[in-house]
Amino acid sequence: MKTYTTQRGFTVIELLVVVVLFAATGTIFAFQWQDLHANFRDNQRKTATNAIHYNLEKVYHQKNGYYPEFINEDTMNTLDKGLLKDPEGRNIGTKDSDLRYEPVGCDDGKCSGYTLRAKLEKEAEFVKKNGDQ
């Protein structure tokens, strides 16, 4: 009478299938991770733009009757200083910054309006102007 013994283990094909599945899952995860971080940075830019806009409208303009020609820590002293920088740490309005302040109708440092712009990674440019709600 012959007895058969069973061998335990995986075949090469089974191991290859598992490796391919892990590689595919890792690739998908990496792309999703990058998208998640890009969306997070875009939300930071929008939050900063909205906060600056609100501060210009409800604090600076109501107090002074005009808008500043430049935005910095001195002109926006009631605003969190971190909001004046983009996610990469560049100050608003500096070269290569994702956040821009464009004053309009300026005379002797006093401006009648402005446009705030945030360059986003996943969406069109985010724009706020004086008087926007």
GROMACS elastic network, one bead per residue, 0.5 to 0.9 nm:
[ bonds ]
;  ai    aj funct       b0    kb
   10    13     6  0.80959   500
   10    14     6  0.61311   500
   10    15     6  0.66400   500
   11    14     6  0.52607   500
   11    15     6  0.64366   500
   11    16     6  0.87428   500
   12    15     6  0.51472   500
   12    16     6  0.61716   500
   12    17     6  0.86786   500
   13    16     6  0.50543   500
   13    17     6  0.61885   500
   13    18     6  0.87068   500
   14    17     6  0.51800   500
   14    18     6  0.63896   500
   14    19     6  0.87598   500
   15    18     6  0.51995   500
   15    19     6  0.62413   500
   15    20     6  0.86812   500
   16    19     6  0.50544   500
   16    20     6  0.60998   500
   16    21     6  0.85472   500
   17    20     6  0.51818   500
   17    21     6  0.61693   500
   17    22     6  0.86672   500
   18    21     6  0.51013   500
   18    22     6  0.62003   500
   18    23     6  0.86188   500
   19    22     6  0.51551   500
   19    23     6  0.61647   500
   19    24     6  0.86475   500
   20    23     6  0.50648   500
   20    24     6  0.61316   500
   20    25     6  0.85484   500
   21    24     6  0.51609   500
   21    25     6  0.60903   500
   21    26     6  0.84992   500
   22    25     6  0.51223   500
   22    26     6  0.60271   500
   22    27     6  0.85814   500
   23    26     6  0.50882   500
   23    27     6  0.61725   500
   23    28     6  0.86880   500
   24    27     6  0.51659   500
   24    28     6  0.62565   500
   24    29     6  0.85682   500
   25    28     6  0.52223   500
   25    29     6  0.60885   500
   25    30     6  0.86249   500
   26    29     6  0.50466   500
   26    30     6  0.61320   500
   26    31     6  0.87778   500
   27    30     6  0.51395   500
   27    31     6  0.64348   500
   27    32     6  0.87041   500
   28    31     6  0.53300   500
   28    32     6  0.62271   500
   28    33     6  0.85723   500
   29    32     6  0.51093   500
   29    33     6  0.59960   500
   29    34     6  0.86724   500
   30    33     6  0.50620   500
   30    34     6  0.63415   500
   30    35     6  0.87732   500
   31    34     6  0.51880   500
   31    35     6  0.63176   500
   31    36     6  0.86299   500
   32    35     6  0.50805   500
   32    36     6  0.60654   500
   32    37     6  0.86653   500
   33    36     6  0.50786   500
   33    37     6  0.63087   500
   33    38     6  0.86804   500
   34    37     6  0.52381   500
   34    38     6  0.61835   500
   34    39     6  0.86610   500
   35    38     6  0.50617   500
   35    39     6  0.61456   500
   35    40     6  0.85363   500
   35   122     6  0.83243   500
   36    39     6  0.52225   500
   36    40     6  0.62153   500
   36    41     6  0.87904   500
   37    41     6  0.62179   500
   37    42     6  0.85833   500
   38    41     6  0.51529   500
   38    42     6  0.61884   500
   38    43     6  0.86507   500
   38   120     6  0.86133   500
   38   121     6  0.63337   500
   38   122     6  0.69117   500
   39    42     6  0.50022   500
   39    43     6  0.61766   500
   39    44     6  0.86534   500
   39   120     6  0.87662   500
   39   121     6  0.76104   500
   39   122     6  0.67017   500
   40    43     6  0.51198   500
   40    44     6  0.63228   500
   40    45     6  0.88181   500
   41    45     6  0.63411   500
   41    46     6  0.87439   500
   41    86     6  0.85562   500
   41    87     6  0.60950   500
   41   120     6  0.81069   500
   41   121     6  0.80875   500
   42    45     6  0.50988   500
   42    46     6  0.62718   500
   42    47     6  0.85994   500
   42    87     6  0.85947   500
   42   118     6  0.85481   500
   42   119     6  0.82489   500
   42   120     6  0.53999   500
   42   121     6  0.64513   500
   42   122     6  0.72408   500
   42   123     6  0.81069   500
   43    46     6  0.50414   500
   43    47     6  0.60082   500
   43    48     6  0.85091   500
   43   120     6  0.87589   500
   44    47     6  0.51190   500
   44    48     6  0.61477   500
   44    49     6  0.85862   500
   44    83     6  0.85345   500
   44    86     6  0.77513   500
   44    87     6  0.68277   500
   45    48     6  0.51852   500
   45    49     6  0.61428   500
   45    50     6  0.86256   500
   45    83     6  0.84749   500
   45    85     6  0.88136   500
   45    86     6  0.63748   500
   45    87     6  0.71343   500
   45    98     6  0.77231   500
   45    99     6  0.72875   500
   45   118     6  0.61249   500
   45   119     6  0.78908   500
   45   120     6  0.73854   500
   45   126     6  0.85264   500
   46    49     6  0.50526   500
   46    50     6  0.60679   500
   46    51     6  0.84829   500
   46   118     6  0.69267   500
   46   120     6  0.85029   500
   46   126     6  0.69190   500
   47    50     6  0.51916   500
   47    51     6  0.60640   500
   47    52     6  0.85631   500
   47    83     6  0.80521   500
   48    51     6  0.51177   500
   48    52     6  0.60834   500
   48    53     6  0.84590   500
   48    82     6  0.85195   500
   48    84     6  0.70346   500
   48    85     6  0.81173   500
   48    86     6  0.80228   500
   48    99     6  0.85877   500
   48   118     6  0.88413   500
   49    52     6  0.52272   500
   49    53     6  0.60373   500
   49    54     6  0.85428   500
   49    83     6  0.80273   500
   49    84     6  0.87784   500
   49    99     6  0.76157   500
   49   116     6  0.67218   500
   49   117     6  0.73530   500
   49   118     6  0.68523   500
   49   126     6  0.81696   500
   49   127     6  0.81401   500
   49   128     6  0.74211   500
   50    53     6  0.50287   500
   50    54     6  0.60313   500
   50    55     6  0.85055   500
   50   128     6  0.76417   500
   51    54     6  0.51179   500
   51    55     6  0.60788   500
   51    56     6  0.85307   500
   51    79     6  0.77936   500
   51    80     6  0.89780   500
   51    83     6  0.75427   500
   52    55     6  0.50714   500
   52    56     6  0.60491   500
   52    57     6  0.85752   500
   52    76     6  0.81669   500
   52    79     6  0.74302   500
   52    83     6  0.75482   500
   52    84     6  0.78730   500
   52   116     6  0.84075   500
   53    56     6  0.51414   500
   53    57     6  0.61711   500
   53    58     6  0.84693   500
   53   116     6  0.74318   500
   53   128     6  0.69355   500
   53   129     6  0.77396   500
   53   130     6  0.75370   500
   53   132     6  0.85481   500
   54    57     6  0.52012   500
   54    58     6  0.57540   500
   54    59     6  0.76786   500
   54   133     6  0.88000   500
   55    58     6  0.53868   500
   55    59     6  0.51401   500
   55    60     6  0.63633   500
   55    61     6  0.84364   500
   55    76     6  0.75909   500
   55    78     6  0.77119   500
   55    79     6  0.69738   500
   56    59     6  0.57947   500
   56    61     6  0.58433   500
   56    62     6  0.83881   500
   56    67     6  0.69982   500
   56    68     6  0.85689   500
   56    76     6  0.79498   500
   56   130     6  0.82026   500
   57    60     6  0.62785   500
   57    61     6  0.53440   500
   57    62     6  0.67671   500
   57    67     6  0.84600   500
   57   130     6  0.70817   500
   57   131     6  0.74564   500
   58    61     6  0.65071   500
   58    62     6  0.58833   500
   58    63     6  0.83197   500
   59    62     6  0.55264   500
   59    63     6  0.60505   500
   59    64     6  0.85304   500
   59    78     6  0.81468   500
   60    63     6  0.53201   500
   60    64     6  0.59981   500
   60    65     6  0.77233   500
   60    66     6  0.76069   500
   60    67     6  0.68724   500
   60    68     6  0.81873   500
   60    75     6  0.81653   500
   60    76     6  0.76629   500
   61    64     6  0.51833   500
   61    66     6  0.51098   500
   61    67     6  0.57103   500
   61    68     6  0.86042   500
   62    65     6  0.56336   500
   62    66     6  0.79477   500
   63    66     6  0.84218   500
   64    67     6  0.76568   500
   65   110     6  0.89282   500
   65   112     6  0.88225   500
   66   110     6  0.58044   500
   66   111     6  0.56786   500
   66   112     6  0.58491   500
   66   113     6  0.77308   500
   67    70     6  0.87784   500
   67   103     6  0.77573   500
   67   104     6  0.89055   500
   67   106     6  0.86206   500
   67   109     6  0.84566   500
   67   110     6  0.59706   500
   67   112     6  0.61725   500
   67   113     6  0.62919   500
   67   114     6  0.74414   500
   67   130     6  0.89234   500
   68    71     6  0.66794   500
   68    75     6  0.71032   500
   68   103     6  0.74516   500
   68   106     6  0.84055   500
   68   109     6  0.62630   500
   68   110     6  0.56547   500
   68   111     6  0.59208   500
   68   112     6  0.88089   500
   68   113     6  0.88276   500
   68   114     6  0.88075   500
   69   101     6  0.89480   500
   69   102     6  0.82684   500
   69   103     6  0.57248   500
   69   104     6  0.82260   500
   69   106     6  0.65914   500
   69   107     6  0.86771   500
   69   108     6  0.85664   500
   69   109     6  0.50709   500
   69   110     6  0.61264   500
   69   111     6  0.59989   500
   69   114     6  0.87654   500
   70    75     6  0.75832   500
   70    93     6  0.87454   500
   70   101     6  0.75883   500
   70   102     6  0.84215   500
   70   103     6  0.75096   500
   70   109     6  0.80303   500
   71    74     6  0.78473   500
   71    75     6  0.58552   500
   71    76     6  0.65828   500
   71    84     6  0.82520   500
   71    92     6  0.75926   500
   71    93     6  0.81883   500
   71   101     6  0.72193   500
   72    75     6  0.55124   500
   72    76     6  0.60396   500
   72    77     6  0.81726   500
   72    81     6  0.85798   500
   72    84     6  0.72515   500
   72    91     6  0.83581   500
   72    92     6  0.79002   500
   73    76     6  0.52268   500
   73    77     6  0.54614   500
   73    78     6  0.86803   500
   73    79     6  0.79946   500
   73    80     6  0.87522   500
   73    81     6  0.63440   500
   73    84     6  0.77616   500
   74    77     6  0.52557   500
   75    78     6  0.86052   500
   76    79     6  0.55815   500
   76    80     6  0.84761   500
   76    81     6  0.82333   500
   76    84     6  0.88389   500
   77    80     6  0.78215   500
   77    81     6  0.79022   500
   78    81     6  0.86946   500
   79    82     6  0.84829   500
   79    83     6  0.73790   500
   79    84     6  0.83702   500
   80    83     6  0.57152   500
   80    84     6  0.76495   500
   81    84     6  0.55688   500
   81    85     6  0.76541   500
   82    85     6  0.56747   500
   82    86     6  0.83465   500
   82    89     6  0.84481   500
   83    86     6  0.73735   500
   83    92     6  0.87976   500
   84    89     6  0.88848   500
   84    90     6  0.83778   500
   84    91     6  0.58236   500
   84    92     6  0.54986   500
   84    99     6  0.82281   500
   85    88     6  0.75921   500
   85    89     6  0.52208   500
   85    90     6  0.51717   500
   85    92     6  0.55253   500
   85    97     6  0.80111   500
   85    98     6  0.86749   500
   85    99     6  0.75482   500
   86    89     6  0.52896   500
   86    90     6  0.54844   500
   86    91     6  0.65663   500
   86    92     6  0.68805   500
   86    97     6  0.64861   500
   86    98     6  0.59693   500
   86    99     6  0.62369   500
   86   118     6  0.88402   500
   87    90     6  0.75617   500
   87    98     6  0.83096   500
   88    97     6  0.82124   500
   88    98     6  0.86936   500
   89    97     6  0.84828   500
   90    93     6  0.84300   500
   90    94     6  0.67469   500
   90    95     6  0.82359   500
   90    96     6  0.77437   500
   90    97     6  0.54930   500
   90    98     6  0.80171   500
   90    99     6  0.86194   500
   91    94     6  0.56897   500
   91    95     6  0.87238   500
   91    97     6  0.66021   500
   91    98     6  0.89673   500
   91    99     6  0.78717   500
   92    95     6  0.87746   500
   92    97     6  0.60982   500
   92    98     6  0.74769   500
   92    99     6  0.50532   500
   92   100     6  0.56188   500
   92   101     6  0.70888   500
   93    96     6  0.82151   500
   93    97     6  0.61533   500
   93    98     6  0.81475   500
   93    99     6  0.62164   500
   93   101     6  0.61078   500
   93   102     6  0.84911   500
   94    97     6  0.54717   500
   94    98     6  0.88542   500
   94    99     6  0.84136   500
   94   100     6  0.79814   500
   95    98     6  0.89229   500
   96    99     6  0.87547   500
   97   100     6  0.71311   500
   97   118     6  0.88702   500
   97   119     6  0.85786   500
   98   117     6  0.79054   500
   98   118     6  0.55218   500
   98   120     6  0.75114   500
   99   116     6  0.74055   500
   99   117     6  0.57491   500
   99   119     6  0.66250   500
  100   115     6  0.81007   500
  100   116     6  0.57178   500
  100   117     6  0.50861   500
  100   118     6  0.65014   500
  100   119     6  0.85688   500
  101   114     6  0.69797   500
  101   115     6  0.59807   500
  101   117     6  0.65979   500
  102   113     6  0.86504   500
  102   114     6  0.54070   500
  102   115     6  0.50694   500
  102   116     6  0.63240   500
  102   117     6  0.81290   500
  103   106     6  0.68712   500
  103   111     6  0.63506   500
  103   112     6  0.78725   500
  103   113     6  0.59612   500
  103   115     6  0.64502   500
  103   116     6  0.86569   500
  104   111     6  0.58730   500
  104   112     6  0.60249   500
  104   114     6  0.51115   500
  104   115     6  0.77328   500
  105   110     6  0.80756   500
  105   111     6  0.51899   500
  105   112     6  0.51925   500
  105   113     6  0.64959   500
  105   114     6  0.83917   500
  106   109     6  0.60380   500
  106   110     6  0.52911   500
  106   112     6  0.64474   500
  106   113     6  0.81522   500
  107   110     6  0.52991   500
  107   111     6  0.63112   500
  107   112     6  0.87109   500
  108   111     6  0.82808   500
  111   114     6  0.75989   500
  112   130     6  0.87407   500
  113   129     6  0.75504   500
  113   130     6  0.56136   500
  113   131     6  0.85137   500
  114   128     6  0.84863   500
  114   129     6  0.57786   500
  114   130     6  0.56468   500
  115   127     6  0.69833   500
  115   128     6  0.58219   500
  115   130     6  0.66816   500
  116   126     6  0.81675   500
  116   127     6  0.56494   500
  116   128     6  0.50771   500
  116   129     6  0.61456   500
  116   130     6  0.86023   500
  117   125     6  0.67840   500
  117   126     6  0.57365   500
  117   128     6  0.66216   500
  117   129     6  0.87756   500
  118   125     6  0.57980   500
  118   126     6  0.50512   500
  118   127     6  0.65300   500
  118   128     6  0.89049   500
  119   123     6  0.84767   500
  119   124     6  0.74731   500
  119   126     6  0.65822   500
  119   127     6  0.89209   500
  120   123     6  0.55960   500
  120   124     6  0.63430   500
  120   125     6  0.56702   500
  120   126     6  0.70441   500
  121   124     6  0.79470   500
  121   125     6  0.86893   500
  123   126     6  0.80697   500
  128   131     6  0.86788   500
  128   132     6  0.64439   500
  128   133     6  0.87781   500
  129   132     6  0.55942   500
  130   133     6  0.87242   500
